[in-house]
Structures are given as structure tokens and as C-alpha cells.
């Protein structure tokens, strides 16, 4: 196992355990199976476990596994505050205490604001007294490090990085999200500020393995070095020194062993020239299924109506490259679950964006098509609920 240091000099394993995807048995988690896999990872050197309040049964499962095996002091625990479900600072305290009980611990090593999507949401939390609460928890040792997880565009991510003296951040990042979400620009910005970056969705929820186009799968079968899709995706991340830890939602012993093997050589420079050629060819095959030729350059931004144009097109393309459910879920997270929504349907067809687009995309027309495909009844219902309940 390789390790990289956080802001305070703690050594974190480059492979982290994402505890959202434990296998389920009936309505609950298959605890014995999860225990076998988590302990295999810990014995293999993994020392960073990531969970969240809203992952059904996950916190309780992690707490019980660590209790059974007496290994709480061998790992760093990361979990997240569901601030969008809480109206008062008293509610924050109750939720945090519940998380301590679930995890059967007296402290959280890394506590993240879950899906902190914009600075307006952070300002709202500050008005409720979150900064004072955080300082009290840091002083008492109940929280050791504070951070945030993020889905959104690059510019907003950079603003959030600068909004507080964070200890770490967590972003969605993989070889298909290099120029979207926080992206490589956000990764490098955070690193330049001394902020450790935890990477989630390195395989886009498994889609860079299971839902690859057939032509891309053939490239892996024919490559002379026996590279596997997950292995190459992880190596691409490990090759970047700005990445501190990569989360994997391992839910089989085989996955644990494969990911541990890849992590054993996880150092900057681990990507060979043949690896890069293979990855470039795979990306070309994936990109053949795109609906809009948007490169995510952002020259069309900012939109006067607040539309996240590159983000919309990325999710619209994902509907066709990875499946409708995948693209729509991503779109919901990035446009509706925020203080200031950025939906394609907000477009007023002013045309300002099209005058700046290097790809000469008919943005107004494509946004209409994207809104039709992405903004389903469920999307509109969730967006309305967020506004009415003031969840963000």
C-alpha cells in the first residue's frame, strides 16, 4: 500500500474504502460479507473509511465491524453532515451525536459538509452558527479535521475552497470528468492551497467498467499488457500527485484484492506510455456516443440566467454514453440540489453563450433538447421540494 499525507502530516492510504455500496441482504446490509471485505482491505493497508449519514445502514455497519475487530484506532473515519436536512444548529448537534453512536466512537477523523454545492449554502450555514460549532468540536477533539464534498462546476468549487480554512475536500473525478465538475483545474487549485483531495466516483459508479461501449471493451481485451478497465482508471488517478486518496466502493473480495494490487504501485509516474495510448483510445470510443460536442471549456459562461451550460451537456451526453438513469442523477445533483438552481430550462434564449463557443454549438437549441431529456417529472418534483422546504 502507498500513502500520501494530509494537511497535518497524517499518512492516508491512496486507496480508501467507500462504504456506500455494501451488498445488501433483504432490507439491510449483509454485515458478515461487508466485514470480511472491510477487514481484508484494512489488513491490506487501507486506513481511510468513508461513509455518510444518508447511506442506509452504512454508518452502523462500519461502527459494528470496527467494534467486532477492535480496530478503530487503525483507521481514519470519514462521515458527512446532511446539512440539507437540518434547520438549526441544535439539529446539527443531534445528528452528529447520532453519528457517533452509530459509528461507536468518540470522535470523527474527517467530518465533511455533504454535497456542499455553492457558497450561498455555506453562507446560510454560517448564519446558523456552523463555524462556532465546528470550532468547538475541533477544540474538544470530537472532530479532528473538517471538509466538504462537492458536485458542481469548477469556478464554484474554487470559491468554496477559499470560503473557509478547510482541512480536506472530496470531489468526483475520473478520466471522463477531467474538464467537468471540479475537474483537473479544481484539483490543482485545491492542491496549490495545501488542501488534500479525496476522489470519489473514480469509475463513475462502475460505469467506466460495466457500461463501457463494446468497442472500448474490445480495446482492453486486445491490449498486450492485460490492463483491466478499473485498473487503468485508478492508475490514471494515482499518477497525479495532487490526488491524496481514491475511494472505491468495493463489495466483493475480488474487487478488494484487485484494488489493493493496483494501489501497491500507486505512485506519480505509474502510467506508462502504452497506458496513456490505451486510455486515449478508450476515451475516443466513449466520446463517439456523445450528443453534443461540448469540451467543457466554459467560454460560454457565465450564463445571465444561471444555467450551468457545460454541466448540462455533460449530463446529457452521459444519458447516451452511460444510461438515462446515470445522466439524470448527475444532473439532479449538479443543478437542482443547490441554493441557486442552474437548470437548462432557465435559458431565456438570449444567445450570448453562442457568441463565445469555440465549437460553434447551437447552445440554445441543444439546451432545449437537454431540458426535455433531463428534466423529468421526478426532477421537477425534487427541485420544487428543495425550494419549498429550503433544504439548500
N, C-alpha and C positions, 0 to 999 in steps of 0.2 A: 504494500500500500504506500502511496505517496501522500504527502501532507503539505498544505500551504497555510501560511499564518494569517490570522485575523488582525484586526486593528490593534489589539492588545498583546499580540505575540503568541496567542494560543494556536496550537497546531491542529488544523481541521483536516480530516481525510478528504482527498479530492473527490471521492465517491461518497455521497450522502444517501441515506435511506429515506425516500419519500413514502410516508405511511398512509397515503390516501387510498391506495389500491390493494390493500389486503384482500385476499379471497374471502368470499362470504359463504356462510353455511346457513341456509334458511334466511332469517331476517337479521342475523348477526354475523360478526366476523368469525372465521374459523381460527380460533385462538391458538390451538396447538400447531396448526400449519404455519401461522404467522410467527409463532415463537421459534419454530425450527429455522425459518428463513432469516429472521432478525438476528438470532444468535449466531448463525453461520456467517452473516455479514460482520457482526461485531468481532467474532474470532478471526475473521479475515482482515481486520484493521479498520473497519468503518466506525467512526466515532461521532457522527452527526446524524441525528434522527429528527425528521421534520414532520410535524402534524399540524392540526388546526382544530379549533372549537367546532367548526361545522362539518368536519369529516365524520360521518356517522360511525360511532363506536371506536374511532381511531385512538383518541387520547386515552380512553380507559384501557384499550388493548395494550398500548405501549407501556402504560404505567404498570399493568399486571405482569407483562413479560419481564420488565426490569426488576420488579419485586421478586418474582419467582426465581430469578437467576442471580439476584444480589449484585447487579452490575450497574446501578445508577451512576456510580462515580467513574465509570469507564466511558461514558458518552456525554456529549453535549445535546441537550434537549432544546428543540426549537418548536414553538407553537405560536398561534396568532390570535389577536383580538378581533372579534367580529363587530367592529365599531358601528357598522351599518345597522346592527340590530339593537343598539343601545342608545338611550336618550339622555342619560345622566351619568355623572362621574361615579355616583353610587352604584349604578348598573355596571360600570366598568369594574369596580371593586368586586362586586358579587360574581361576575363572570370569571375574573382572574382567580378568585378563591375556589370556584368550582373547578377550574382547570388544574389547580394544584392538587385538589382531591382526586380528580380523575387520573392524573399522572403519578399520584402517590409520591409526591416530592415536596420539598420546602422551598424550591427555587426553580426558575426557568432560566436557562443559559442564554437563549436568544428569543426575545419576545418581539413579534412583528405586528405592525398595524396591517391587517389583512386587506388586500386589494385596495390600497390607498391610491386612488385613481387621479386625483388632481389636488392642486394647492388649496382650492376652495374648501374641499373636505377637511384638509388638515387645519385650516383656519377655524373651521366650525368646531373641530375637536379641541383646539386651543381655547376657544371661548368657554368650553365646558370644563376646562381645568386639567386637560390631559398632561400638560407639561409639568405641572406641580406634582401630579400623581406619579408620573414617570420618575421624577427626581427622588421622590420618597421611596419608591420601590428599588431604585438603583442604590440609594444610600443604605437601605436595610439589607440589601443582598438578595431580596426575593426575585429581582430581575438582575441579570449580570450584563446583558447587552440589549440595546433597543434598535429596532429597524423597521422596515416596511417591505411588503411585497407589492408588485406593480404589474398592471396591464394597461397599456396606453401608448401614446406616441413619445418620441424621443425628447422633444422640447419640454413637455410637461414633466417627464422623468427628471430632466436636469434641474428644473425648478424645484422639484421635491427634494432632490439631493441637497440643494442649497438652503432648504427651508428649516433645517434643524441639524444639530450635531449628532447624526446617526452613527451607529456602530457597524451596521451592515445593511444590505438591501438584497432583495430577491427579484429576479426578472425572468420572464420567458425568453429563451434564447436558444437558437439552434441554426443549422446551416441554411434553413429556409426563412428564418426570421432575422437574418443578418442586417437588413436595412429597414426592418419594421419593428413595432413595439419600441422598447428602449434601444434595441439594436446595438451594433458594434460601437456606434458613436456614444450611446449612453454608457455602455460597459467601460469604454476608455475614459469617459468623463468621470464616472464614479471612482475608478482606479486612480486617476490623477488627484482626486480629493482624498485619497487614502482610505477609500471605503471598500471593504470586502464585498464581493458579489457572489451570491448563491444563485445558481442557474436551475430553474425548473423547466419542465417540458422539453428536455433535450431531444426527445423523439416525437414531439407534438402529440403526446398521449398515445404513443405507439404507432402513429400514422406513418412515420418515416421508416417503419418496418413492415407492418401488416398491410397498409394501404398504398404501398408504392405501386406505380404503374408496372404492368408486366414487363415492359421493355427495360425498366430500371432494375427489376429483379434479375433479368437475364444478364445484365452487366455484372452483378455480384456473382452469379453462377460461373461466369466466364473469366473473372479476374484471376490471375495466376497466383496470387498470394493468399487466397482463401479468406479474404476480408468479408465480414458479415455486416449487414446494414446498421445494427446497433453499435457494433464496434467502431465503425468508421465515424458515425455521428458523435460518439463520445470522444474519440481521438481528436476530431476537429475542435472540440471544446477544450480538451486538456492541453492542446498545442498552444493555447492562448494564456500567457502568464497572468492576465488580468482576471481570469476566472479563478475563484477561490475553491468552490465546491460545486459539484454537479449532482443533482438529485435524481435518483432512479426509483420508480415505483415498482420495485422487484416483488413479484408474487409467485415465484417458483424457485426451487433450489437451483435449477438450471440457470435461471436468469442471474441469481446471486453469484454463482460460480463464474459465469461468463463476464459479468461486470467487474468482479474482483480481478480477474485475469487482465482485462483491459486497463484497469486502474493501476496495476502493478508497474506499468510502463508509462504512466501519465505525467510526462514532463514536457515543458515547452520544447518544441522541435521534434516531437514524436511522429508528426505527419511526414511521410516520405513523399517524394515527387510522384510516385505511382499512386499513392493515396489521393493526392490532390487531383491528379488526372481522372481517377475513378469518380471522385466526388463531383467534379465539374461535369462529367458525362451524365451522372445520375441527376444532377440539378437540371440539366438541359432536357432530360426526358420528363421530369416532373413539370417543368415550365411549359411543355407543349400543350398541356391541358388548361392553361390559363385563359380566362375570358377577356381580361383587359391587360394590355401591355404596360402596366404601371411598374416602374422600377423603384418606387418609394423614395424618390429623390427629395420630395417635399417642396419643390419650386412653386407648386400650386397653392401653398399655404402661406399665411393663414387665410381661412375662408371667412368672409364677412358674416356668414350665418352660423359659423361654428362647426361646420361639417368636417369630420376627420376624413379627408378625401383618400390619402394613401391607405389608411387603416380600413376604410370601407372596401376599397378594391382588393386589398389583401384577403379579406374575409370572403368576398365574392368569388375570388379565384379559388380559395380553399374549398368552397362548396363543390366545385367541379373536380378539383385535384384530389380531395380527401373525403368528400361526402358532405351532404347538406347539413347534417347534424353538427359536424365539426365546424364548418364555416359560420353557422348561425350562433353557436355557443360562443365562439370567439368574438363575434360581432356584438353580441349582447354584453359581454364583459367590458369591451373596449368603448362602447358608445352610449349604452343606456345606464350602466351602473356607475354613474358619476354625478357630481353636483351640477355640472353643466353638460347636458347631453350633446352628442356630436353625430346624430343620425343623418343618413343620406337624405331622408325626407325633409330635412330642414333647408335643403337647397332652394334658393329663390331664383335660380337660373340667370344670375347677373352676368356670368361669363368671364369674370375676372380671372378665374383659375386657368382658363384655356389659353389666355394670352401669355402665360408663363410656362406652359407644359412643354418640355423638350421633346416629348414623344408625340406631340400633336394629337393627344387623345381628345375625343369629343366627350369631355368630362360631364357636361350637363346631361347628355343622353345616357351615358353609362351609369351615372348616379341614379337616374330614374329606374333603370333596369335592375341595379343593385338593390335599391329600396324595395322593389317588388319581390325580389327573391329572398332578401334577408329579413325584412320587417314583417314577419308573420303575425297572426293574431296573438300568439303567445308572447312574441317580442313586445308588441304594443301594450299588452296587458301588464307585463313586468315593468315596462317603462312608466306607465301610468301609476302603478303601485309605488314605485320608487319615489315619484314626485309627490303623491298624496301622503304617503307615510313618512316622507322626508328621511329616507334611510341613508342618503348620502348628503 
